[in-house]
């Protein structure tokens, strides 16, 4: 059985490929340097389509290099980061988030109950939690997050509220398993944990913490679903792009479900972190890239690596 090999690289980037050996961006002496990517003309993103702001452009600009797939309205930061590096993007939202009944319980629980820890494992879970926390009157809480990308959500709260919300823990590796293994036990024998999460999230955190003696209250505050409609013209363009950028296992599943059975899609998937990368690999994607620690910078570096490898392969 083919196994997933996770290779640590100098810039904390990882890549899996069934036919090529892993390599580091710092050790490409045997490969000619990639062609310099030219800056793309300004583009508008509207309803999943790209519109050029200029009447003419060279053929090099005809096709996007990267497909961005987060929920509509949440791709701009990544698009901006890539555009500053001269990389064309196509916006194709693959998922949408929907609140569940537990969301309405969250604010009342925060108002009435104190916990040793609040555990947040994704940006969307962070946004959902903050809405409920503000509705509860911003009670004092201590938060543990899975990684830097999730932690960044809490940097956006107003300074006065930060006095009540303390992001006090990030695990040494941005995975649920490591978080469950490393979360400090501050309680008197049995720490209490509130875990507001997606209904699609696995049980590795609540089960891992329970085995260590934590008392875990899990609330499934939202769920992630594939987007209900995909423009076929946009999808056809996305299938030709060298790299698709995905930020969750749900997005990977949605992408794979759209792949035509008659077409062998073998381009690259640049994942925001290891959890998403493992999901991509299990679903049969062969060229998978991810940073060791989720976050915008690492994600962008993974995308750049994927584009560089694609460029080299097309020169052979």
C-alpha positions in Angstrom: 0.0 0.0 0.0 1.3 3.4 -0.9 2.1 5.4 2.1 2.0 9.1 2.7 5.5 10.5 3.3 5.6 13.8 5.2 9.0 15.3 4.6 10.2 18.2 6.7 11.8 21.0 4.6 14.0 23.9 5.5 11.1 26.4 5.3 8.8 24.0 7.2 7.1 23.0 4.0 5.9 19.5 3.2 5.0 17.8 0.0 3.8 14.3 -1.1 4.0 12.9 -4.6 3.8 9.3 -5.7 6.4 9.6 -8.5 8.8 12.3 -7.4 11.1 12.3 -4.4 10.6 15.0 -1.8 13.0 17.9 -2.0 13.7 21.3 -0.3 13.4 24.6 -2.0 16.8 25.3 -0.6 18.4 22.4 -2.4 17.3 22.9 -6.0 20.9 23.1 -7.4 20.2 20.2 -9.7 17.1 21.9 -11.1 17.3 25.1 -13.2 15.7 28.1 -11.5 12.1 28.7 -12.4 11.1 31.4 -14.8 10.3 34.6 -13.2 6.5 35.1 -12.9 5.3 38.4 -14.4 2.9 40.6 -12.5 -0.7 40.0 -13.7 -3.0 42.9 -14.6 -5.5 44.0 -12.0 -8.6 41.8 -11.7 -12.1 42.0 -10.2 -13.6 39.0 -8.5 -17.4 38.8 -8.8 -19.6 35.8 -8.2 -16.8 33.4 -8.8 -15.6 35.0 -12.1 -12.6 37.0 -13.0 -12.8 40.2 -15.0 -9.8 41.9 -16.4 -9.6 45.7 -15.9 -7.7 46.2 -19.1 -8.8 45.5 -22.6 -5.7 43.6 -23.7 -3.4 41.2 -22.0 -0.8 38.7 -23.2 -1.6 35.0 -23.5 0.3 34.4 -20.3 -2.5 36.0 -18.4 -5.3 33.9 -20.0 -5.4 31.2 -17.4 -5.3 31.5 -13.6 -2.4 29.9 -11.7 -4.2 29.3 -8.4 -7.8 28.4 -7.6 -8.9 29.8 -4.2 -11.8 27.9 -2.6 -12.8 29.3 0.8 -16.4 30.4 1.5 -17.4 33.4 -0.6 -16.1 36.6 1.0 -13.2 34.9 2.8 -10.7 34.6 0.0 -9.5 38.2 -0.4 -6.6 38.0 2.0 -5.1 35.0 0.2 -5.8 36.6 -3.2 -4.0 39.8 -2.1 -1.0 37.9 -0.8 -0.7 36.0 -4.2 -1.4 39.0 -6.4 1.5 40.9 -4.7 3.7 38.1 -6.0 2.3 38.4 -9.5 0.1 35.3 -9.3 -3.2 35.1 -11.0 -6.1 33.7 -9.0 -9.6 32.3 -9.8 -12.2 32.4 -7.0 -14.3 29.2 -6.8 -15.9 28.9 -3.4 -16.5 25.2 -2.6 -18.1 25.3 0.8 -20.5 27.3 2.9 -21.1 27.3 6.7 -24.4 27.0 8.4 -25.2 27.5 12.1 -26.6 24.6 14.1 -28.9 24.7 17.2 -25.9 24.4 19.5 -24.8 27.9 18.4 -27.8 29.4 20.3 -26.8 27.5 23.4 -23.2 28.8 23.4 -23.8 32.3 24.6 -26.1 31.2 27.5 -23.5 28.6 28.6 -20.7 31.2 28.4 -22.9 33.5 30.5 -23.7 30.9 33.2 -20.7 28.6 33.4 -16.9 29.1 33.8 -14.5 26.7 32.1 -10.8 26.2 32.6 -10.3 26.2 28.8 -12.2 27.1 25.6 -10.7 25.1 22.7 -10.9 26.6 19.2 -9.6 24.6 16.2 -10.5 26.6 13.1 -11.0 30.2 12.0 -14.7 29.6 11.4 -15.0 28.1 14.9 -13.2 31.2 16.2 -15.6 33.6 14.4 -18.6 31.6 15.7 -17.3 31.6 19.2 -16.6 35.3 19.2 -20.1 36.1 18.1 -21.5 34.1 21.0 -18.9 35.4 23.5 -19.8 39.0 22.7 -23.5 38.2 23.0 -22.8 36.7 26.5 -21.2 40.0 27.6 -17.5 39.1 27.0 -16.9 37.0 30.1 -13.4 36.2 31.1 -12.1 33.1 29.3 -8.9 31.3 28.7 -8.5 30.0 25.1 -6.4 27.3 23.5 -6.1 27.3 19.7 -4.8 24.7 17.4 -2.4 26.9 15.4 -1.4 30.4 14.4 -4.0 30.7 11.7 -6.8 30.2 14.2 -5.1 32.5 16.7 -5.1 35.3 14.2 -8.9 35.5 14.5 -8.6 36.7 18.0 -6.2 39.5 17.1 -9.1 41.3 15.5 -11.1 41.9 18.7 -11.0 45.4 20.2 -8.3 46.1 22.8 -10.8 46.5 25.7 -12.2 43.0 25.0 -8.7 41.4 25.0 -8.5 41.9 28.8 -11.2 39.3 29.1 -10.0 36.9 26.5 -6.6 35.3 26.9 -5.2 33.1 24.1 -3.0 31.1 26.4 -2.1 27.9 24.6 -0.9 26.8 21.1 0.4 23.2 20.7 3.9 22.5 19.4 2.3 21.1 16.2 -0.9 22.3 14.7 -3.0 19.2 14.9 -5.9 18.1 17.1 -4.0 15.1 18.4 -1.1 17.2 19.7 -3.4 19.8 21.2 -5.2 17.1 23.1 -1.9 15.6 24.3 -0.3 18.9 25.4 -3.1 21.1 26.8 -2.1 22.0 30.4 -4.3 20.7 33.2 -5.0 23.7 35.4 -8.1 22.4 37.2 -8.2 20.8 40.6 -7.9 17.3 39.4 -10.3 17.5 36.5 -10.1 20.6 34.2 -13.2 21.7 32.4 -13.1 22.3 28.7 -15.7 23.9 26.4 -15.2 22.8 22.8 -17.4 24.6 20.2 -16.7 23.0 16.9 -18.0 22.0 13.5 -20.3 19.0 13.4 -17.8 17.7 10.8 -14.8 17.8 13.1 -13.5 14.5 14.3 -13.6 13.3 17.9 -9.8 13.2 18.3 -9.7 16.3 20.6 -12.7 15.5 22.9 -11.6 11.8 23.2 -8.0 12.7 23.7 -8.7 15.2 26.4 -11.2 12.8 28.1 -8.5 10.1 28.3 -6.3 12.6 30.1 -9.0 13.3 32.7 -10.5 16.5 31.3 -14.2 17.1 31.5 -15.2 18.1 27.9 -18.4 19.9 26.8 -18.6 19.8 23.1 -21.1 22.0 21.1 -21.5 21.5 17.4 -22.2 25.2 16.6 -22.0 25.0 12.8 -21.5 22.7 9.9 -19.8 22.9 6.6 -21.5 21.9 3.4 -20.6 21.8 -0.3 -21.8 24.9 -2.1 -25.1 24.3 -3.7 -24.3 25.6 -7.2 -21.0 25.7 -9.1 -20.8 27.7 -12.4 -19.6 25.1 -15.0 -17.6 27.6 -17.0 -15.7 28.6 -13.8 -15.2 24.9 -12.9 -13.8 24.2 -16.4 -11.3 27.0 -16.0 -10.4 25.8 -12.5 -9.6 22.3 -13.7 -6.8 23.7 -15.9 -5.1 25.7 -13.1 -1.8 24.3 -11.8 -2.8 24.7 -8.1 -5.9 24.6 -6.1 -5.7 26.1 -2.6 -7.8 24.3 0.0 -8.3 25.2 3.7 -10.3 22.3 5.1 -11.1 18.6 4.6 -14.6 19.7 3.6 -13.2 21.8 0.8 -11.1 18.8 -0.4 -14.2 16.6 -0.4 -16.2 19.1 -2.3 -13.4 19.5 -5.0 -13.0 15.8 -5.5 -16.8 15.4 -5.9 -16.6 17.9 -8.8 -13.8 16.1 -10.7 -15.2 14.6 -13.9 -14.8 10.8 -13.9 -13.6 10.9 -17.5 -10.8 13.4 -16.7 -7.7 12.5 -14.8 -6.9 15.5 -12.7 -3.3 15.4 -11.5 -2.5 19.0 -10.6 -1.4 20.2 -7.2 -3.4 20.8 -4.0 -1.9 23.4 -1.7 -3.4 22.8 1.8 -3.5 25.1 4.7 -2.2 22.4 7.1 -1.5 18.8 7.8 -5.1 17.8 8.6 -6.3 19.0 5.2 -3.3 17.5 3.5 -4.0 14.1 5.0 -7.6 14.3 3.8 -6.5 15.2 0.3 -4.1 12.3 0.2 -6.8 9.8 1.5 -9.1 11.0 -1.3 -6.6 10.2 -3.9 -4.9 13.5 -4.7 -1.3 12.8 -5.6 0.4 16.2 -5.5 -0.2 17.6 -2.0 1.6 20.4 -0.4 1.3 21.9 3.1 3.2 23.9 5.7 4.1 22.4 9.1 2.2 25.2 10.9 -1.1 26.4 9.4 -1.3 30.1 8.6 -1.3 32.5 5.7 2.5 32.8 5.3 3.0 29.0 5.3 0.1 28.5 3.0 1.4 31.0 0.5 4.8 29.3 0.6 3.2 26.0 -0.1 1.4 27.4 -3.0 4.7 29.0 -4.3 6.4 25.6 -4.0 3.6 23.9 -5.9 3.8 26.4 -8.7 7.6 26.1 -8.9 7.5 22.3 -9.2 4.8 22.6 -11.8 6.9 25.0 -13.8 9.9 22.6 -13.6 7.8 19.6 -14.7 6.5 21.5 -17.8 10.1 22.4 -18.8 11.2 18.7 -18.9 
